[in-house]
Amino acid sequence: MNKNINIAVIGLGQVGNYLYNELSIKKKEIENKTGKRIKIVAISAKNKNKKRKFKLNKKIFYTNPLKIFKEKKIDILFECIGLSDGISKKIVETALKRRINVITPNKALIAKHGDYLAKLAEKHHVNLEFEAAVAGGIPILRTIKEGLATNRINKIYGILNGTTNYILSEMENTQETFDKVLKKAQKLGYAEPGNPKLDLNGFDAFAKVRILSALAFNNQISKHKCIMEGIENIDLKDIKIASQLNLRIKLLGISEIINNHLFETVHPCLVSKNTYIGNVNGVMNAVITKGKPVGESVLQGEGAGPGPTSSSLLSDLLSILRGNIKYPFGIASNKRKFIKPFNNNDYSNSLYLRFEVKDKQGVLSSITNRLAKHKISVKRIIQTPDKKKNIATIVIITHKTTEINAKKCLSIFNKNKNILKFPTLIRLYN
C-alpha cells in the first residue's frame, strides 16, 4: 500500500458527517500511528446543501456515488448509507470488485449479504471491515477474531441496542411513558428522528446477533426463522411491576450452540437487579462471551450515537493502513460451516404474564385453569384491582415452560370476553 491513501465517504448522515470530521482533524495522528497519509478525495450524499453539524468540502461532493469510481482513484471506501440492499450493496460490491478496501457500520447489509461480500473481498485480496456494525464503540468483533481466536465459544449474549436500553432505563428512572421517552431519545440523537422502527422492533439487535454468531461459531450467516421481539409493547406498568419484584426489563440478543444446533433470538427479558446485565443502563451496550478455555468475558461501552460508531470505523481504518489483509469473518469463507437451527418450540423460560381483566369472580381461576391445561404451572400471582373502573391487573410468574406451550395457551385467551386485551408476555432470563 502506498504512503498516500485516498479515501471516499459515502453517506453523510449523523455517522457519516461525524466520521468525515474525525478523518479531517485526525490526519496527523493517523499518520503518526500508521506511517500513511490519508486524503479524503470524494464524499457523497443525496443532498449537497442539507444543514449538517460539520462543514463539508463541497468541491469533492458527488450526488451520484457510482460516479466516484470512474473519476477518482480510491484506496479505502466508507459506506455509511445503511441500507441492506439497493445503493449500499451496489457501492460495496463495486468497490470490492475494483480492489478497494471497504469499511462499513451497516449491520443490515452484513447480516443479509455478508457471506457473498466476504467471498468478494477474499477473491480480490482486500478488506471488508464492519467492527462498527455491532455494539457501537465496543471492539467486540476484533476481540472474537483476534483476542479470543483460539477459544471455543459456545454462547454470546447481551444488550446490543443502545436506543432500546436508553428507553427502558429512562422509563424506570423518570416513570414516564414509552412515547414520551422515545421522543426524548429522538431529540438526543439516540433514536432515528423519522422512523425508529428497526431499533424498537428488535431487527437492529437481531442483525447484530447474526453477525456475532457467524464470527463466534465460524458458521455461515443463518437465514432461518427465529424469535424476534422488540420493546414496543412494554408498558410503564410492566417497568413498575418488574421493579417491585427486584427485576428490570432488558432487550437481550442471545446466540448459543445447544446440542450442536444454533439458537438465536432477540426479545425483552426480565433480569435480576443483582446481576451484571441488570445494571447496564442508558445507551450502554454489553456483550458477554462464554468459551473454553477463557471462561466468561465481558465488554461494555456506548452503543448508540455517531461518536462510538466513528471510533470503531477509525479502528478498522488503522487496521487496514497497517497492512492487515484479513478474512472478514476470521476464517476463509470456504471453511465456514452451516449449523442446523435449534427448534424454537423447545426454547424454555419462566414467564411473566400480565392480564388486564374485568374485576369479577371466576376470572383468575379461568386463567390458571387454562395455564394448567397447557402444562404451565404458576409460581406467583400479583393481583391489583381498580375498584372505580371495575377492572384488575393480574400478573402471573410461571415456572419454566416451552415456547410451544406458551403460544398455544395464549392464543386461546383471545376468545375470553373477561380479558380486555391480549396478555403481555415477557420471558425471565434464566
ABEGO torsion letter per residue (X at the ends): XBABBBBBBBEABAAAAAAAAAAAAAAAAAAAAAGBBBBBABBBBABAABBBABBBBAAABBABAAAAAAABBBABBBBAAGBABEAAAAAAAAAAAAGBBBBBABAAAAAAAAAAAAAAAAAAGBBBBAAAABGEABBAAAAAAAAAAABBBABBBEBABAAAAAAAAAAAAAGBBAAAAAAAAAAAGABBAABAAAAAAGAAAAAAAAAAAAAAAGBBBBABBBBBBBAAABBAAAAAAAAAAGBBBBBBBBBBBBGGBBBBBBBBBBBBAABAAAABBEABBBBBBBBOAAEBBBBBEBABEAAAAAAAAAAAAAAAAAGBBBBAAGBBAAABBBBBBBBAAABBBBBBBBBBBBBBBGAAAAAAAAAAAAGBBBABBBBBBBAAAGBBBBBBBBBBBBAAAAAAAAAAAAABAABABBBBBBBBBX
